[in-house]
Amino acid sequence: MAQAARTSFPHWQNRDGSVDSICTECFRTVATAAAEAELTAAENAHNCQGFNLGEILHGSEFEGRQIRS
């Protein structure tokens, strides 16, 4: 059986020296830690729900609603 491709998690260093892990599928911050090595557990546990523009722009009350043009 073919294995699904694993989501990648680029890391972003913050001004305070902490590091964010970002999911490339849903664009959420998966975790913030003092060191990159501390992000692995959160990345492995991340249950990606996919991209939701309404939630990103307006918060979780828009989750599941469709944007109409």
C-alpha positions in Angstrom: 0.0 0.0 0.0 1.3 3.5 -0.9 2.0 5.7 2.0 0.6 9.3 2.0 3.0 12.1 1.6 3.9 13.7 4.9 3.1 17.4 5.4 6.2 19.5 5.8 6.6 21.9 8.6 8.8 25.0 7.8 10.2 26.7 10.9 10.0 30.5 11.6 12.3 32.1 14.1 10.6 34.8 16.2 12.2 38.0 17.5 12.3 36.6 21.0 14.4 33.6 19.7 11.5 31.0 19.9 10.7 29.0 16.8 7.3 28.3 15.2 6.4 25.2 13.3 3.9 25.9 10.4 1.8 23.3 8.6 2.0 23.7 4.8 -1.4 22.2 4.3 -3.6 24.2 6.8 -1.2 27.1 7.4 -1.7 26.9 11.2 1.1 27.3 13.7 1.5 23.7 15.0 3.8 24.6 17.9 6.1 27.3 19.3 9.2 26.2 21.2 12.5 27.6 22.5 14.5 25.2 20.2 13.7 23.5 16.9 14.4 20.1 18.4 11.4 20.6 20.7 8.9 20.9 17.7 9.1 17.3 16.4 6.6 15.8 18.9 3.9 18.4 18.0 4.6 18.0 14.3 4.1 14.2 14.6 0.9 14.7 16.6 -0.6 17.3 14.3 -4.0 16.2 12.9 -4.3 18.5 9.8 -7.8 19.5 9.0 -6.9 21.3 5.8 -7.1 24.9 4.8 -10.1 27.0 5.9 -9.9 30.6 4.7 -12.9 31.7 6.9 -11.2 30.4 10.0 -7.9 32.0 9.2 -9.5 35.4 8.4 -12.3 35.5 11.0 -11.8 32.8 13.7 -13.2 29.4 14.4 -16.9 30.5 14.3 -16.6 30.4 10.5 -15.3 26.8 10.4 -17.4 24.6 8.1 -19.2 27.5 6.4 -18.7 28.0 2.7 -17.6 31.3 1.2 -20.0 32.4 -1.6 -19.1 34.9 -4.3 
